[in-house]
């Protein structure tokens, strides 16, 4: 790990673009591998890690890190992955409920059509 990455013990407030790039380059793959222990969806992993670094960069002046930057990054990507999972779980449950409702309606329509056809057949 480079000297710049080592120098960000608990603060990223004064990080410059070059140092941030080094931090990103060093931790990106490490964090992706870490998230592989929770999901195998590589697209989600890349999105979560990239979004985490984007958040870190845009909010660097406000963020207070009470642990090491490494620990902060691990916790941040884990929390964001869990948030993503919860959001998608709720969305999937809602979609499943809509699907069930429309399927029930379709079955009822098919029953009425079946009865109509049976009447015509008689």
Backbone as CSV, one residue per row, in Angstrom:
resi,resn,N_x,N_y,N_z,CA_x,CA_y,CA_z,C_x,C_y,C_z
1,UNK,0.845,-1.169,0.000,0.000,0.000,0.000,0.893,1.234,0.000
2,UNK,0.484,2.218,-0.789,1.296,3.416,-0.931,1.282,4.286,0.309
3,UNK,2.212,5.227,0.351,2.311,6.126,1.491,1.079,6.996,1.641
4,UNK,0.495,7.412,0.527,-0.695,8.253,0.599,-1.845,7.515,1.276
5,UNK,-2.053,6.257,0.904,-3.144,5.472,1.485,-2.894,5.280,2.975
6,UNK,-1.650,5.022,3.372,-1.312,4.857,4.785,-1.526,6.140,5.582
7,UNK,-1.417,7.277,4.943,-1.484,8.542,5.666,-2.910,8.940,6.060
8,UNK,-3.911,8.263,5.557,-5.298,8.606,5.883,-5.796,7.750,7.030
9,UNK,-5.226,7.960,8.191,-5.579,7.141,9.343,-7.056,7.283,9.678
10,UNK,-7.478,8.436,10.062,-8.861,8.635,10.485,-9.550,9.772,9.757
11,UNK,-8.877,10.404,8.825,-9.462,11.567,8.179,-9.269,11.513,6.672
12,UNK,-10.301,11.891,5.981,-10.202,12.020,4.528,-10.606,13.423,4.094
13,UNK,-10.772,14.295,5.065,-11.249,15.654,4.768,-10.336,16.408,3.821
14,UNK,-9.049,16.211,3.931,-8.092,16.970,3.129,-7.510,16.154,1.986
15,UNK,-8.157,15.068,1.634,-7.645,14.192,0.573,-7.738,14.911,-0.772
16,UNK,-6.688,14.826,-1.558,-6.731,15.424,-2.892,-7.121,14.348,-3.910
17,UNK,-7.347,14.772,-5.120,-7.837,13.859,-6.155,-6.864,12.718,-6.427
18,UNK,-5.589,13.023,-6.461,-4.573,12.007,-6.717,-4.555,10.956,-5.603
19,UNK,-4.619,11.406,-4.374,-4.623,10.491,-3.232,-5.902,9.659,-3.210
20,UNK,-7.005,10.289,-3.550,-8.264,9.549,-3.595,-8.202,8.470,-4.666
21,UNK,-7.645,8.792,-5.804,-7.494,7.814,-6.876,-6.655,6.628,-6.394
22,UNK,-5.602,6.909,-5.655,-4.756,5.837,-5.117,-5.541,4.986,-4.112
23,UNK,-6.316,5.632,-3.263,-7.158,4.924,-2.297,-8.157,4.027,-3.024
24,UNK,-8.789,4.595,-4.037,-9.760,3.845,-4.846,-9.085,2.652,-5.530
25,UNK,-7.967,2.882,-6.155,-7.255,1.819,-6.876,-6.831,0.700,-5.942
26,UNK,-6.415,1.054,-4.758,-5.954,0.042,-3.815,-7.115,-0.789,-3.263
27,UNK,-8.195,-0.139,-2.887,-9.273,-0.834,-2.182,-10.382,-1.395,-3.068
28,UNK,-10.513,-0.947,-4.298,-11.655,-1.369,-5.113,-11.771,-2.888,-5.198
29,UNK,-10.752,-3.560,-5.652,-10.814,-5.020,-5.802,-10.930,-5.720,-4.452
30,UNK,-10.236,-5.204,-3.461,-10.296,-5.804,-2.125,-11.729,-5.783,-1.598
31,UNK,-12.404,-4.655,-1.763,-13.782,-4.531,-1.288,-14.737,-5.398,-2.112
32,UNK,-14.468,-5.508,-3.405,-15.296,-6.377,-4.253,-15.176,-7.834,-3.808
33,UNK,-13.960,-8.268,-3.529,-13.744,-9.641,-3.056,-14.435,-9.850,-1.714
34,UNK,-14.369,-8.873,-0.846,-15.043,-8.941,0.452,-16.551,-9.144,0.265
35,UNK,-17.164,-8.396,-0.648,-18.604,-8.505,-0.856,-18.996,-9.815,-1.527
36,UNK,-18.058,-10.478,-2.184,-18.344,-11.786,-2.776,-18.752,-12.813,-1.724
37,UNK,-18.382,-12.584,-0.481,-18.786,-13.509,0.575,-20.256,-13.331,0.952
38,UNK,-20.897,-12.284,0.430,-22.305,-12.029,0.730,-23.213,-12.220,-0.479
39,UNK,-22.678,-12.029,-1.672,-23.467,-12.191,-2.892,-22.527,-12.555,-4.039
40,UNK,-23.077,-13.268,-5.008,-22.275,-13.608,-6.190,-22.612,-12.715,-7.375
41,UNK,-23.508,-11.753,-7.176,-23.918,-10.841,-8.241,-22.852,-9.757,-8.424
42,UNK,-22.002,-9.962,-9.412,-20.868,-9.052,-9.617,-21.311,-7.649,-9.986
43,UNK,-22.412,-7.523,-10.723,-22.904,-6.191,-11.085,-23.295,-5.405,-9.840
44,UNK,-23.978,-6.064,-8.922,-24.375,-5.411,-7.673,-23.138,-5.029,-6.872
45,UNK,-22.176,-5.930,-6.813,-20.945,-5.660,-6.070,-20.233,-4.432,-6.639
46,UNK,-20.039,-4.396,-7.944,-19.355,-3.246,-8.561,-20.123,-1.952,-8.303
47,UNK,-21.439,-2.005,-8.450,-22.251,-0.808,-8.213,-22.124,-0.326,-6.774
48,UNK,-22.191,-1.248,-5.826,-22.110,-0.880,-4.413,-20.758,-0.257,-4.092
49,UNK,-19.689,-0.858,-4.559,-18.351,-0.335,-4.259,-18.145,1.020,-4.939
50,UNK,-18.549,1.142,-6.187,-18.409,2.426,-6.878,-19.249,3.510,-6.220
51,UNK,-20.486,3.175,-5.878,-21.354,4.149,-5.202,-20.771,4.566,-3.856
52,UNK,-20.152,3.622,-3.175,-19.542,3.924,-1.880,-18.396,4.928,-2.040
53,UNK,-17.558,4.705,-3.040,-16.456,5.640,-3.273,-16.966,6.997,-3.752
54,UNK,-18.002,6.993,-4.546,-18.592,8.254,-4.979,-19.120,9.032,-3.773
55,UNK,-19.812,8.333,-2.885,-20.305,8.965,-1.659,-19.146,9.508,-0.826
56,UNK,-18.106,8.701,-0.695,-16.936,9.105,0.080,-16.314,10.377,-0.493
57,UNK,-16.177,10.433,-1.811,-15.560,11.598,-2.438,-16.435,12.841,-2.291
58,UNK,-17.718,12.717,-2.556,-18.591,13.893,-2.530,-18.870,14.389,-1.109
59,UNK,-18.716,13.525,-0.121,-19.008,13.915,1.262,-17.760,13.935,2.153
60,UNK,-16.610,13.931,1.550,-15.359,13.804,2.305,-15.165,14.911,3.335
61,UNK,-15.701,16.088,3.087,-15.526,17.206,4.029,-16.391,17.024,5.282
62,UNK,-17.471,16.250,5.167,-18.403,16.068,6.285,-18.173,14.776,7.065
63,UNK,-17.542,13.802,6.455,-17.413,12.478,7.061,-16.393,12.497,8.196
64,UNK,-16.801,11.931,9.319,-15.898,11.782,10.455,-15.664,10.290,10.637
65,UNK,-14.419,9.888,10.537,-14.060,8.479,10.665,-13.447,8.267,12.043
66,UNK,-14.087,7.420,12.841,-13.601,7.163,14.198,-12.733,5.910,14.263
67,UNK,-12.680,5.162,13.159,-11.827,3.975,13.071,-10.784,4.242,11.992
68,UNK,-10.225,3.216,11.460,-9.316,3.398,10.327,-10.129,3.572,9.053
69,UNK,-9.514,4.130,8.022,-10.185,4.275,6.730,-10.560,2.893,6.197
70,UNK,-9.687,1.931,6.378,-9.955,0.562,5.931,-11.219,0.013,6.588
71,UNK,-11.322,0.121,7.895,-12.498,-0.368,8.609,-13.751,0.387,8.164
72,UNK,-13.597,1.689,7.964,-14.724,2.503,7.510,-15.216,2.027,6.137
73,UNK,-14.293,1.771,5.214,-14.660,1.321,3.872,-15.364,-0.035,3.914
74,UNK,-14.835,-0.954,4.694,-15.465,-2.274,4.811,-16.883,-2.152,5.356
75,UNK,-17.052,-1.362,6.401,-18.378,-1.189,7.005,-19.317,-0.490,6.028
76,UNK,-18.811,0.506,5.318,-19.648,1.256,4.395,-20.157,0.365,3.258
77,UNK,-19.288,-0.423,2.631,-19.750,-1.254,1.514,-20.697,-2.346,2.007
78,UNK,-20.433,-2.891,3.196,-21.334,-3.897,3.763,-22.725,-3.297,3.997
79,UNK,-22.771,-2.134,4.640,-24.063,-1.485,4.916,-24.808,-1.150,3.624
80,UNK,-24.092,-0.667,2.631,-24.731,-0.331,1.358,-25.249,-1.583,0.648
81,UNK,-24.519,-2.670,0.748,-24.985,-3.923,0.152,-26.256,-4.395,0.851
82,UNK,-26.295,-4.312,2.167,-27.484,-4.726,2.920,-28.665,-3.808,2.606
83,UNK,-28.410,-2.511,2.474,-29.481,-1.579,2.085,-30.028,-1.948,0.714
84,UNK,-29.129,-2.260,-0.206,-29.519,-2.668,-1.555,-30.366,-3.937,-1.498
85,UNK,-29.945,-4.888,-0.692,-30.681,-6.146,-0.551,-32.077,-5.898,0.017
86,UNK,-32.175,-5.078,1.070,-33.482,-4.785,1.665,-34.395,-4.076,0.669
87,UNK,-33.838,-3.107,-0.058,-34.632,-2.372,-1.047,-35.148,-3.317,-2.125
88,UNK,-34.272,-4.184,-2.619,-34.685,-5.126,-3.660,-35.639,-6.185,-3.132
89,UNK,-35.483,-6.577,-1.879,-36.401,-7.555,-1.291,-37.811,-6.986,-1.210
90,UNK,-37.908,-5.733,-0.783,-39.213,-5.076,-0.713,-39.816,-4.937,-2.111
91,UNK,-38.987,-4.523,-3.066,-39.461,-4.359,-4.439,-39.903,-5.696,-5.014
92,UNK,-39.117,-6.745,-4.781,-39.479,-8.072,-5.290,-40.753,-8.594,-4.639
93,UNK,-40.931,-8.333,-3.348,-42.159,-8.752,-2.665,-43.364,-8.024,-3.252
94,UNK,-43.199,-6.740,-3.533,-44.285,-5.958,-4.133,-44.610,-6.479,-5.530
95,UNK,-43.588,-6.734,-6.328,-43.806,-7.275,-7.673,-44.476,-8.641,-7.622
96,UNK,-44.070,-9.461,-6.668,-44.674,-10.774,-6.511,-46.147,-10.656,-6.141
97,UNK,-46.468,-9.701,-5.289,-47.860,-9.485,-4.895,-48.690,-9.001,-6.090
98,UNK,-48.133,-8.073,-6.888,-48.820,-7.633,-8.101,-49.036,-8.800,-9.060
99,UNK,-48.014,-9.602,-9.223,-48.100,-10.758,-10.111,-49.206,-11.705,-9.651
100,UNK,-49.252,-11.966,-8.355,-50.277,-12.857,-7.797,-51.674,-12.273,-8.011
101,UNK,-51.818,-10.988,-7.771,-53.121,-10.326,-7.944,-53.592,-10.429,-9.397
102,UNK,-52.703,-10.108,-10.327,-53.079,-10.158,-11.742,-53.293,-11.581,-12.219
103,UNK,-52.551,-12.513,-11.680,-52.753,-13.926,-12.019,-54.115,-14.393,-11.526
104,UNK,-54.480,-14.004,-10.297,-55.805,-14.349,-9.761,-56.911,-13.758,-10.627
105,UNK,-56.713,-12.503,-11.054,-57.705,-11.866,-11.925,-57.785,-12.582,-13.264
106,UNK,-56.663,-12.965,-13.800,-56.647,-13.674,-15.085,-57.340,-15.023,-14.965
107,UNK,-57.133,-15.695,-13.871,-57.793,-16.992,-13.656,-59.297,-16.805,-13.588
108,UNK,-59.752,-15.755,-12.897,-61.185,-15.494,-12.811,-61.758,-15.187,-14.185
109,UNK,-61.050,-14.414,-14.980,-61.505,-14.098,-16.329,-61.576,-15.375,-17.148
110,UNK,-60.560,-16.216,-17.037,-60.548,-17.477,-17.776,-61.704,-18.366,-17.360
111,UNK,-62.068,-18.387,-16.066,-63.197,-19.178,-15.602,-64.493,-18.703,-16.244
112,UNK,-64.686,-17.385,-16.324,-65.910,-16.868,-16.927,-65.937,-17.178,-18.422
113,UNK,-64.788,-17.098,-19.079,-64.724,-17.451,-20.491,-64.987,-18.936,-20.684
114,UNK,-64.478,-19.731,-19.789,-64.695,-21.175,-19.870,-66.186,-21.472,-19.719
115,UNK,-66.836,-20.853,-18.744,-68.276,-21.069,-18.556,-69.050,-20.619,-19.777
116,UNK,-68.670,-19.484,-20.349,-69.332,-18.967,-21.549,-69.164,-19.957,-22.705
117,UNK,-68.001,-20.468,-22.867,-67.717,-21.438,-23.940,-68.495,-22.737,-23.708
118,UNK,-68.582,-23.152,-22.452,-69.343,-24.364,-22.148,-70.818,-24.188,-22.488
119,UNK,-71.345,-22.988,-22.184,-72.731,-22.701,-22.533,-72.952,-22.743,-24.051
120,UNK,-72.003,-22.161,-24.789,-72.099,-22.180,-26.245,-71.994,-23.591,-26.775
121,UNK,-71.174,-24.409,-26.141,-71.006,-25.787,-26.564,-72.304,-26.584,-26.359
122,UNK,-72.997,-26.305,-25.246,-74.254,-27.001,-24.991,-75.279,-26.569,-26.021
